[in-house]
Amino acid sequence: MCASKYVLLLCAFLCFRDSVHGETSQLNVLEENVITIESVLDESGEWEDIRIEMDPSFSPNDTSIEVKRSLLESDGKKKVVITLALKGSFDGFSKKPLRFHTMGGRKMVVTNDGLTAKRIDEFQEEGKGAVLTNRALVNDELFQVRIDRLIQRYSTSIGIGVTRHNLKTMDYPTWVQCGVKMVYNNKFYEDDSVSKIDYGPNLKTLKVGDLVGVMKKRNGDLHFFVNGKDLGVTATGINYPVHGVLDLYGNAVQATLVP
């Protein structure tokens, strides 16, 4: 009998119970990870693990993976039952302060302990100024920025929204083509297409000190905010992890994340 080789690619969600509103039955997905398990079933029917690994860049400290397998036979058919236990303390995700990630567009720089994003060469190029949050947004968490610096050169200004990409899958500068929901001027974009026009005030008219933000609600609705005013539901069915996205486009060249 030859050894059988099984390669398993599993997608595990790191979750914590959201009890802010007493809803302990609700789970809020914060990050997505891929766990790779490669094992061999030898001639004696014993499993030998060749590789078990999880991307450490998206894993909390002291995380371990426990894998149990059993080979069963029923009605003349063989089947493999796999039990995967992901163990560790995930409280760190809920407590991790929201910041800008230092990995962004090639014309971006992040300072002020991750709170401030700035587009360099501001008069040379209006694009390549996008940056993600350092983690996925928690349900009902407001991702909001204050405009710090504007120039008067272009017909477009700040853009803000969310993306289902994470820091591993984001590909600048083509990120806007897939998985992104953004507002520019007074238009709402899904991927690279306009799905709503005349949505709220034109962001191009905002001034230094004004606030603009976005929130994914617990029910999957997406809301945008300008100076604290909720502009209403702009998209629904967002029941997956999203990172916040700031695009210092056009006249917007610097912004700071604020509560």
VONU-659706 format. One record per residue (C-alpha): residue number from 1; chain; x, y, z. Coordinates in steps of 0.05 Angstrom, whole numbers, plus 32768, in hexadecimal, padded with zeros to 4 digits. Layout:
<tortor pos="NUM" unit="A" x="X" y="Y" z="Z"/>
...
// end
This chain:
<tortor pos="1" unit="A" x="8000" y="8000" z="8000"/>
<tortor pos="2" unit="A" x="801D" y="8043" z="7FEC"/>
<tortor pos="3" unit="A" x="801D" y="807E" z="801B"/>
<tortor pos="4" unit="A" x="7FE5" y="80B0" z="800D"/>
<tortor pos="5" unit="A" x="7FF5" y="80FA" z="8010"/>
<tortor pos="6" unit="A" x="7FC1" y="812D" z="8023"/>
<tortor pos="7" unit="A" x="7FCD" y="8178" z="801B"/>
<tortor pos="8" unit="A" x="7F99" y="81A1" z="8040"/>
<tortor pos="9" unit="A" x="7F90" y="81EC" z="8039"/>
<tortor pos="10" unit="A" x="7F62" y="8208" z="806E"/>
<tortor pos="11" unit="A" x="7F4A" y="824F" z="807A"/>
<tortor pos="12" unit="A" x="7F43" y="825D" z="80C4"/>
<tortor pos="13" unit="A" x="7F20" y="829A" z="80E2"/>
<tortor pos="14" unit="A" x="7F3B" y="82B9" z="8121"/>
<tortor pos="15" unit="A" x="7EFE" y="82D1" z="8148"/>
<tortor pos="16" unit="A" x="7EED" y="82EE" z="818B"/>
<tortor pos="17" unit="A" x="7EA9" y="82F4" z="81AD"/>
<tortor pos="18" unit="A" x="7E8E" y="833A" z="81A9"/>
<tortor pos="19" unit="A" x="7E6D" y="8349" z="81EC"/>
<tortor pos="20" unit="A" x="7E6C" y="8395" z="81E6"/>
<tortor pos="21" unit="A" x="7E21" y="8394" z="81DF"/>
<tortor pos="22" unit="A" x="7E16" y="8355" z="8207"/>
<tortor pos="23" unit="A" x="7E10" y="832A" z="81C8"/>
<tortor pos="24" unit="A" x="7E3F" y="82F3" z="81DC"/>
<tortor pos="25" unit="A" x="7E23" y="82C6" z="81A6"/>
<tortor pos="26" unit="A" x="7E3D" y="82F3" z="816F"/>
<tortor pos="27" unit="A" x="7E82" y="82E6" z="8153"/>
<tortor pos="28" unit="A" x="7EA8" y="831D" z="8130"/>
<tortor pos="29" unit="A" x="7EDC" y="8305" z="80FE"/>
<tortor pos="30" unit="A" x="7F1B" y="832F" z="8103"/>
<tortor pos="31" unit="A" x="7F4F" y="830E" z="80D7"/>
<tortor pos="32" unit="A" x="7F53" y="82D6" z="80A5"/>
<tortor pos="33" unit="A" x="7F8C" y="82A5" z="80A3"/>
<tortor pos="34" unit="A" x="7FA1" y="826A" z="8079"/>
<tortor pos="35" unit="A" x="7FB9" y="822B" z="809B"/>
<tortor pos="36" unit="A" x="7FDF" y="81F8" z="8071"/>
<tortor pos="37" unit="A" x="7FE0" y="81AF" z="8088"/>
<tortor pos="38" unit="A" x="8008" y="817C" z="8061"/>
<tortor pos="39" unit="A" x="8007" y="8135" z="807B"/>
<tortor pos="40" unit="A" x="8017" y="80EE" z="8064"/>
<tortor pos="41" unit="A" x="7FF0" y="80AF" z="8076"/>
<tortor pos="42" unit="A" x="8023" y="8077" z="8079"/>
<tortor pos="43" unit="A" x="8019" y="802D" z="806C"/>
<tortor pos="44" unit="A" x="8009" y="801F" z="80B5"/>
<tortor pos="45" unit="A" x="7FD0" y="8052" z="80B5"/>
<tortor pos="46" unit="A" x="7FF4" y="8086" z="80DF"/>
<tortor pos="47" unit="A" x="7FF6" y="80CF" z="80CD"/>
<tortor pos="48" unit="A" x="8038" y="80F3" z="80C6"/>
<tortor pos="49" unit="A" x="8038" y="813F" z="80C2"/>
<tortor pos="50" unit="A" x="8067" y="815C" z="808F"/>
<tortor pos="51" unit="A" x="8051" y="81A4" z="8098"/>
<tortor pos="52" unit="A" x="8020" y="81CB" z="80C4"/>
<tortor pos="53" unit="A" x="8026" y="8216" z="80BF"/>
<tortor pos="54" unit="A" x="7FFF" y="8256" z="80C6"/>
<tortor pos="55" unit="A" x="8012" y="829A" z="80AC"/>
<tortor pos="56" unit="A" x="8032" y="82B9" z="80EB"/>
<tortor pos="57" unit="A" x="8028" y="8301" z="80D3"/>
<tortor pos="58" unit="A" x="7FDD" y="82FA" z="80E0"/>
<tortor pos="59" unit="A" x="7FDF" y="82CF" z="811E"/>
<tortor pos="60" unit="A" x="7FDC" y="82E4" z="8167"/>
<tortor pos="61" unit="A" x="8014" y="82D1" z="8195"/>
<tortor pos="62" unit="A" x="8017" y="828B" z="81B3"/>
<tortor pos="63" unit="A" x="7FE9" y="826D" z="817E"/>
<tortor pos="64" unit="A" x="7FEC" y="8223" z="8172"/>
<tortor pos="65" unit="A" x="7FCA" y="81F2" z="8143"/>
<tortor pos="66" unit="A" x="7FB2" y="81AE" z="815A"/>
<tortor pos="67" unit="A" x="7F9F" y="817D" z="8124"/>
<tortor pos="68" unit="A" x="7F7C" y="813A" z="8130"/>
<tortor pos="69" unit="A" x="7F6B" y="810A" z="80F8"/>
<tortor pos="70" unit="A" x="7F48" y="80C8" z="80F3"/>
<tortor pos="71" unit="A" x="7F3E" y="809A" z="80B7"/>
<tortor pos="72" unit="A" x="7EF8" y="807B" z="80B8"/>
<tortor pos="73" unit="A" x="7ED7" y="8047" z="808C"/>
<tortor pos="74" unit="A" x="7E8C" y="8046" z="8081"/>
<tortor pos="75" unit="A" x="7E63" y="8020" z="804D"/>
<tortor pos="76" unit="A" x="7EA4" y="800C" z="802B"/>
<tortor pos="77" unit="A" x="7EBC" y="8054" z="8025"/>
<tortor pos="78" unit="A" x="7EF6" y="8073" z="8049"/>
<tortor pos="79" unit="A" x="7EF5" y="80BA" z="8063"/>
<tortor pos="80" unit="A" x="7F24" y="80E7" z="8089"/>
<tortor pos="81" unit="A" x="7F09" y="810E" z="80C4"/>
<tortor pos="82" unit="A" x="7F34" y="814A" z="80D7"/>
<tortor pos="83" unit="A" x="7F2C" y="8173" z="8116"/>
<tortor pos="84" unit="A" x="7F52" y="81B4" z="8117"/>
<tortor pos="85" unit="A" x="7F5A" y="81DC" z="8158"/>
<tortor pos="86" unit="A" x="7F77" y="8222" z="8154"/>
<tortor pos="87" unit="A" x="7F8E" y="8234" z="819A"/>
<tortor pos="88" unit="A" x="7FA7" y="8276" z="81B5"/>
<tortor pos="89" unit="A" x="7F94" y="82B8" z="81D4"/>
<tortor pos="90" unit="A" x="7F6F" y="82E4" z="81A2"/>
<tortor pos="91" unit="A" x="7F60" y="831D" z="81D1"/>
<tortor pos="92" unit="A" x="7F99" y="8345" z="81B2"/>
<tortor pos="93" unit="A" x="7F72" y="8350" z="8172"/>
<tortor pos="94" unit="A" x="7F39" y="8373" z="8196"/>
<tortor pos="95" unit="A" x="7F68" y="839E" z="81BE"/>
<tortor pos="96" unit="A" x="7F98" y="83B0" z="8186"/>
<tortor pos="97" unit="A" x="7F92" y="83FB" z="8178"/>
<tortor pos="98" unit="A" x="7F7B" y="840E" z="8132"/>
<tortor pos="99" unit="A" x="7FB4" y="842C" z="810B"/>
<tortor pos="100" unit="A" x="7FCC" y="8434" z="80C3"/>
<tortor pos="101" unit="A" x="7FF9" y="83FD" z="80AB"/>
<tortor pos="102" unit="A" x="803D" y="8412" z="8092"/>
<tortor pos="103" unit="A" x="8034" y="83EA" z="8052"/>
<tortor pos="104" unit="A" x="800F" y="8415" z="8021"/>
<tortor pos="105" unit="A" x="8016" y="8437" z="7FDE"/>
<tortor pos="106" unit="A" x="805C" y="8448" z="7FC9"/>
<tortor pos="107" unit="A" x="804D" y="8492" z="7FD1"/>
<tortor pos="108" unit="A" x="8037" y="848A" z="801A"/>
<tortor pos="109" unit="A" x="8059" y="8493" z="805D"/>
<tortor pos="110" unit="A" x="803A" y="8482" z="80A0"/>
<tortor pos="111" unit="A" x="8051" y="84A8" z="80DF"/>
<tortor pos="112" unit="A" x="8038" y="84BC" z="8124"/>
<tortor pos="113" unit="A" x="8037" y="8475" z="813F"/>
<tortor pos="114" unit="A" x="800C" y="845E" z="8105"/>
<tortor pos="115" unit="A" x="7FD8" y="8495" z="810C"/>
<tortor pos="116" unit="A" x="7FEC" y="84C4" z="80D4"/>
<tortor pos="117" unit="A" x="7FF2" y="84B4" z="8089"/>
<tortor pos="118" unit="A" x="8012" y="84E3" z="8057"/>
<tortor pos="119" unit="A" x="801A" y="84E2" z="800C"/>
<tortor pos="120" unit="A" x="8060" y="84F7" z="7FF8"/>
<tortor pos="121" unit="A" x="806F" y="851C" z="7FB7"/>
<tortor pos="122" unit="A" x="802A" y="853B" z="7FBF"/>
<tortor pos="123" unit="A" x="802E" y="8568" z="7F82"/>
<tortor pos="124" unit="A" x="804E" y="8533" z="7F55"/>
<tortor pos="125" unit="A" x="801B" y="84FB" z="7F56"/>
<tortor pos="126" unit="A" x="7FD4" y="84F6" z="7F6F"/>
<tortor pos="127" unit="A" x="7FD0" y="84AA" z="7F76"/>
<tortor pos="128" unit="A" x="7FF5" y="8473" z="7F9B"/>
<tortor pos="129" unit="A" x="7FE0" y="8490" z="7FDE"/>
<tortor pos="130" unit="A" x="7FB6" y="8458" z="7FFB"/>
<tortor pos="131" unit="A" x="7FC1" y="8435" z="803D"/>
<tortor pos="132" unit="A" x="7F9D" y="83FF" z="8065"/>
<tortor pos="133" unit="A" x="7F8E" y="83F9" z="80AF"/>
<tortor pos="134" unit="A" x="7FBC" y="83CC" z="80D7"/>
<tortor pos="135" unit="A" x="7F83" y="839B" z="80E5"/>
<tortor pos="136" unit="A" x="7F3C" y="838B" z="80D0"/>
<tortor pos="137" unit="A" x="7F06" y="83B8" z="80E9"/>
<tortor pos="138" unit="A" x="7EDB" y="83A0" z="8123"/>
<tortor pos="139" unit="A" x="7E90" y="83A2" z="8117"/>
<tortor pos="140" unit="A" x="7E73" y="83E7" z="8127"/>
<tortor pos="141" unit="A" x="7EBA" y="8404" z="812B"/>
<tortor pos="142" unit="A" x="7EC2" y="8449" z="810B"/>
<tortor pos="143" unit="A" x="7EFF" y="8451" z="80DF"/>
<tortor pos="144" unit="A" x="7F04" y="849D" z="80DC"/>
<tortor pos="145" unit="A" x="7F3A" y="84CE" z="80C6"/>
<tortor pos="146" unit="A" x="7F45" y="8518" z="80CC"/>
<tortor pos="147" unit="A" x="7F5E" y="853D" z="808F"/>
<tortor pos="148" unit="A" x="7FA0" y="855F" z="80A1"/>
<tortor pos="149" unit="A" x="7FB9" y="857B" z="805F"/>
<tortor pos="150" unit="A" x="7F9B" y="858C" z="801C"/>
<tortor pos="151" unit="A" x="7FB6" y="85AA" z="7FDC"/>
<tortor pos="152" unit="A" x="7F8F" y="85CC" z="7FA4"/>
<tortor pos="153" unit="A" x="7FA3" y="85A8" z="7F64"/>
<tortor pos="154" unit="A" x="7F74" y="856F" z="7F53"/>
<tortor pos="155" unit="A" x="7F2A" y="8562" z="7F49"/>
<tortor pos="156" unit="A" x="7F29" y="8528" z="7F7B"/>
<tortor pos="157" unit="A" x="7F3A" y="8523" z="7FC4"/>
<tortor pos="158" unit="A" x="7F3A" y="84F1" z="7FFD"/>
<tortor pos="159" unit="A" x="7F1D" y="84AB" z="7FF5"/>
<tortor pos="160" unit="A" x="7F09" y="847C" z="802D"/>
<tortor pos="161" unit="A" x="7EEA" y="8437" z="8032"/>
<tortor pos="162" unit="A" x="7EF7" y="83EE" z="8041"/>
<tortor pos="163" unit="A" x="7F16" y="83B3" z="801E"/>
<tortor pos="164" unit="A" x="7F11" y="8368" z="8026"/>
<tortor pos="165" unit="A" x="7F5B" y="8363" z="8016"/>
<tortor pos="166" unit="A" x="7F8C" y="835C" z="804F"/>
<tortor pos="167" unit="A" x="7FD4" y="8372" z="8055"/>
<tortor pos="168" unit="A" x="7FEC" y="8334" z="8031"/>
<tortor pos="169" unit="A" x="7FBD" y="8336" z="7FF5"/>
<tortor pos="170" unit="A" x="7FBB" y="8381" z="7FE9"/>
<tortor pos="171" unit="A" x="7FDE" y="8392" z="7FA8"/>
<tortor pos="172" unit="A" x="7FEE" y="83DB" z="7F9C"/>
<tortor pos="173" unit="A" x="7FDC" y="8400" z="7F72"/>
<tortor pos="174" unit="A" x="7FA7" y="83D1" z="7F54"/>
<tortor pos="175" unit="A" x="7F83" y="83C7" z="7F97"/>
<tortor pos="176" unit="A" x="7F46" y="83EF" z="7F81"/>
<tortor pos="177" unit="A" x="7F33" y="83BC" z="7F4C"/>
<tortor pos="178" unit="A" x="7F1A" y="8386" z="7F7C"/>
<tortor pos="179" unit="A" x="7EFB" y="8380" z="7FC1"/>
<tortor pos="180" unit="A" x="7EF9" y="83CB" z="7FD1"/>
<tortor pos="181" unit="A" x="7EBF" y="83F8" z="7FE4"/>
<tortor pos="182" unit="A" x="7ED2" y="8442" z="7FE3"/>
<tortor pos="183" unit="A" x="7EB6" y="8488" z="7FE1"/>
<tortor pos="184" unit="A" x="7ED8" y="84BE" z="7FB7"/>
<tortor pos="185" unit="A" x="7EBA" y="8503" z="7FAE"/>
<tortor pos="186" unit="A" x="7E6F" y="84F2" z="7FB3"/>
<tortor pos="187" unit="A" x="7E72" y="84AE" z="7F90"/>
<tortor pos="188" unit="A" x="7E72" y="8469" z="7FAF"/>
<tortor pos="189" unit="A" x="7E9E" y="8436" z="7F8C"/>
<tortor pos="190" unit="A" x="7E9A" y="83EA" z="7F90"/>
<tortor pos="191" unit="A" x="7EDA" y="83CE" z="7F74"/>
<tortor pos="192" unit="A" x="7EEA" y="83FF" z="7F3B"/>
<tortor pos="193" unit="A" x="7EA2" y="840F" z="7F28"/>
<tortor pos="194" unit="A" x="7E74" y="8447" z="7F40"/>
<tortor pos="195" unit="A" x="7E35" y="8429" z="7F61"/>
<tortor pos="196" unit="A" x="7E19" y="8469" z="7F81"/>
<tortor pos="197" unit="A" x="7E1D" y="84B2" z="7F6D"/>
<tortor pos="198" unit="A" x="7E0B" y="84EF" z="7F96"/>
<tortor pos="199" unit="A" x="7E1A" y="84C8" z="7FD5"/>
<tortor pos="200" unit="A" x="7E21" y="84FA" z="800E"/>
<tortor pos="201" unit="A" x="7E4B" y="853A" z="800B"/>
<tortor pos="202" unit="A" x="7E83" y="853F" z="7FD9"/>
<tortor pos="203" unit="A" x="7EC3" y="852C" z="7FFD"/>
<tortor pos="204" unit="A" x="7EE8" y="855B" z="7FCE"/>
<tortor pos="205" unit="A" x="7EC9" y="8595" z="7FF5"/>
<tortor pos="206" unit="A" x="7EE4" y="857F" z="8039"/>
<tortor pos="207" unit="A" x="7F16" y="85AC" z="805C"/>
<tortor pos="208" unit="A" x="7F50" y="85A2" z="808A"/>
<tortor pos="209" unit="A" x="7F36" y="8589" z="80CD"/>
<tortor pos="210" unit="A" x="7EF9" y="8567" z="80AF"/>
<tortor pos="211" unit="A" x="7EEB" y="851E" z="80C0"/>
<tortor pos="212" unit="A" x="7ED8" y="84E4" z="8092"/>
<tortor pos="213" unit="A" x="7ECD" y="849C" z="80A6"/>
<tortor pos="214" unit="A" x="7EAF" y="8458" z="8098"/>
<tortor pos="215" unit="A" x="7E90" y="8421" z="80C2"/>
<tortor pos="216" unit="A" x="7E7C" y="83D9" z="80B5"/>
<tortor pos="217" unit="A" x="7E3E" y="83CB" z="80E0"/>
<tortor pos="218" unit="A" x="7E31" y="838A" z="8104"/>
<tortor pos="219" unit="A" x="7DFB" y="8378" z="80D1"/>
<tortor pos="220" unit="A" x="7E2B" y="8380" z="8096"/>
<tortor pos="221" unit="A" x="7E14" y="83C6" z="8081"/>
<tortor pos="222" unit="A" x="7E48" y="83F9" z="806E"/>
<tortor pos="223" unit="A" x="7E41" y="8442" z="8084"/>
<tortor pos="224" unit="A" x="7E6B" y="847F" z="8074"/>
<tortor pos="225" unit="A" x="7E71" y="84BD" z="80A1"/>
<tortor pos="226" unit="A" x="7E84" y="8505" z="8094"/>
<tortor pos="227" unit="A" x="7E92" y="8531" z="80D1"/>
<tortor pos="228" unit="A" x="7E6D" y="84FF" z="80FC"/>
<tortor pos="229" unit="A" x="7E2F" y="84FC" z="80D1"/>
<tortor pos="230" unit="A" x="7E19" y="84B7" z="80BB"/>
<tortor pos="231" unit="A" x="7E0B" y="84B7" z="8070"/>
<tortor pos="232" unit="A" x="7DE1" y="8478" z="8074"/>
<tortor pos="233" unit="A" x="7DE8" y="8432" z="8058"/>
<tortor pos="234" unit="A" x="7E11" y="842F" z="8019"/>
<tortor pos="235" unit="A" x="7E1D" y="83E3" z="8013"/>
<tortor pos="236" unit="A" x="7E03" y="83A4" z="8034"/>
<tortor pos="237" unit="A" x="7E18" y="835C" z="803D"/>
<tortor pos="238" unit="A" x="7E60" y="836A" z="8054"/>
<tortor pos="239" unit="A" x="7E63" y="832E" z="8082"/>
<tortor pos="240" unit="A" x="7EAE" y="8323" z="807B"/>
<tortor pos="241" unit="A" x="7EED" y="8344" z="8097"/>
<tortor pos="242" unit="A" x="7EFF" y="8388" z="807A"/>
<tortor pos="243" unit="A" x="7F39" y="83B7" z="8085"/>
<tortor pos="244" unit="A" x="7F30" y="8402" z="8083"/>
<tortor pos="245" unit="A" x="7F4E" y="8426" z="8047"/>
<tortor pos="246" unit="A" x="7F64" y="846E" z="8042"/>
<tortor pos="247" unit="A" x="7F76" y="848A" z="7FFE"/>
<tortor pos="248" unit="A" x="7F9A" y="84CD" z="8000"/>
<tortor pos="249" unit="A" x="7F87" y="84DC" z="7FB8"/>
<tortor pos="250" unit="A" x="7F86" y="851D" z="7F93"/>
<tortor pos="251" unit="A" x="7F87" y="8559" z="7FC1"/>
<tortor pos="252" unit="A" x="7F8B" y="8531" z="8002"/>
<tortor pos="253" unit="A" x="7FD3" y="8526" z="8017"/>
<tortor pos="254" unit="A" x="7FD0" y="851A" z="8062"/>
<tortor pos="255" unit="A" x="7F9E" y="84FE" z="8094"/>
<tortor pos="256" unit="A" x="7F9E" y="84E5" z="80DC"/>
<tortor pos="257" unit="A" x="7F76" y="84AC" z="80F9"/>
<tortor pos="258" unit="A" x="7F48" y="84C3" z="8131"/>
<tortor pos="259" unit="A" x="7F16" y="849F" z="815E"/>
// end
